[in-house]
Protein backbone atom coordinates (compact mmCIF):
# COMPACT_ATOMS: atom_id res chain seq x y z
CA UNK A 1 0.00 0.00 0.00
CA UNK A 2 1.32 3.45 -0.83
CA UNK A 3 1.88 5.85 2.06
CA UNK A 4 -1.01 8.03 0.88
CA UNK A 5 -3.40 5.07 0.69
CA UNK A 6 -2.55 4.17 4.30
CA UNK A 7 -4.07 7.51 5.35
CA UNK A 8 -7.41 6.93 3.61
CA UNK A 9 -10.37 6.56 5.96
CA UNK A 10 -14.08 5.89 5.39
CA UNK A 11 -15.89 8.96 4.16
CA UNK A 12 -12.89 10.50 2.37
CA UNK A 13 -13.28 11.45 -1.29
CA UNK A 14 -10.82 10.13 -3.88
CA UNK A 15 -10.18 9.78 -7.59
CA UNK A 16 -8.64 6.81 -9.39
CA UNK A 17 -5.67 8.18 -11.41
CA UNK A 18 -6.11 5.67 -14.25
CA UNK A 19 -9.91 5.87 -14.48
CA UNK A 20 -10.97 9.55 -14.45
CA UNK A 21 -14.31 8.63 -16.03
CA UNK A 22 -15.27 6.88 -12.77
CA UNK A 23 -15.62 10.32 -11.17
CA UNK A 24 -15.19 10.99 -7.48
CA UNK A 25 -15.45 8.08 -5.09
CA UNK A 26 -16.08 7.83 -1.37
CA UNK A 27 -13.92 5.45 0.63
CA UNK A 28 -16.06 2.80 2.34
CA UNK A 29 -13.26 0.86 4.05
CA UNK A 30 -9.48 0.41 4.10
CA UNK A 31 -8.57 -2.95 5.63
CA UNK A 32 -5.30 -4.78 5.12
CA UNK A 33 -4.43 -2.81 2.01
CA UNK A 34 -7.77 -3.52 0.30
CA UNK A 35 -9.68 -0.28 -0.24
CA UNK A 36 -13.39 -0.31 -1.02
CA UNK A 37 -14.56 2.82 -2.82
CA UNK A 38 -18.02 3.76 -4.09
CA UNK A 39 -17.47 5.76 -7.30
CA UNK A 40 -20.25 7.98 -8.69
CA UNK A 41 -20.06 6.61 -12.22
CA UNK A 42 -18.67 3.08 -11.62
CA UNK A 43 -20.23 1.95 -8.36
CA UNK A 44 -18.53 -0.03 -5.61
CA UNK A 45 -14.97 -1.16 -6.42
CA UNK A 46 -12.47 -3.03 -4.24
CA UNK A 47 -8.89 -1.97 -5.01
CA UNK A 48 -5.55 -3.42 -4.00
CA UNK A 49 -3.75 -0.48 -2.38
CA UNK A 50 -0.33 -1.75 -3.47
CA UNK A 51 -1.33 -1.45 -7.14
CA UNK A 52 -2.89 1.99 -7.30
CA UNK A 53 -2.31 5.29 -5.51
CA UNK A 54 -5.70 6.92 -5.09
CA UNK A 55 -5.73 10.70 -5.20
CA UNK A 56 -7.56 12.45 -2.33
CA UNK A 57 -10.10 15.09 -3.35
CA UNK A 58 -10.42 18.26 -1.30
CA UNK A 59 -14.00 19.58 -1.43
CA UNK A 60 -15.82 19.60 -4.72
DOGUDO-688554 format. One record per residue (C-alpha): z, y, x; residue in three letters. Coordinates in steps of 0.05 Angstrom, whole numbers, padded with zeros to 5 digits, always signed. Last residue first. Example, Ala and Ser with C-alpha at 12.3 -4.5 7.8 and 13.67 -1.06 7.14 Angstrom:
2
+00143-00021+00273Ser;+00156-00090+00246Ala;
END
This chain:
60
-00094+00392-00316Unk;-00029+00392-00280Unk;-00026+00365-00208Unk;-00067+00302-00202Unk;-00047+00249-00151Unk;-00104+00214-00115Unk;-00102+00138-00114Unk;-00110+00106-00046Unk;-00146+00040-00058Unk;-00143-00029-00027Unk;-00069-00035-00007Unk;-00048-00010-00075Unk;-00080-00068-00111Unk;-00100-00039-00178Unk;-00085-00061-00249Unk;-00128-00023-00299Unk;-00112-00001-00371Unk;-00167+00039-00405Unk;-00232+00062-00373Unk;-00244+00132-00401Unk;-00174+00160-00405Unk;-00146+00115-00349Unk;-00082+00075-00360Unk;-00056+00056-00291Unk;-00020-00006-00268Unk;-00005-00006-00194Unk;+00006-00070-00155Unk;+00040-00056-00089Unk;+00102-00096-00106Unk;+00113-00059-00171Unk;+00082+00008-00190Unk;+00081+00017-00265Unk;+00047+00056-00321Unk;+00013+00109-00278Unk;-00027+00157-00322Unk;-00102+00162-00309Unk;-00150+00220-00304Unk;-00223+00206-00312Unk;-00255+00138-00305Unk;-00321+00173-00286Unk;-00289+00191-00219Unk;-00290+00117-00198Unk;-00285+00113-00122Unk;-00228+00164-00113Unk;-00188+00136-00173Unk;-00152+00196-00204Unk;-00078+00203-00216Unk;-00026+00229-00266Unk;+00047+00210-00258Unk;+00083+00179-00318Unk;+00108+00118-00282Unk;+00119+00131-00207Unk;+00072+00139-00148Unk;+00107+00150-00081Unk;+00086+00083-00051Unk;+00014+00101-00068Unk;+00018+00161-00020Unk;+00041+00117+00038Unk;-00017+00069+00026Unk;+00000+00000+00000Unk;
END
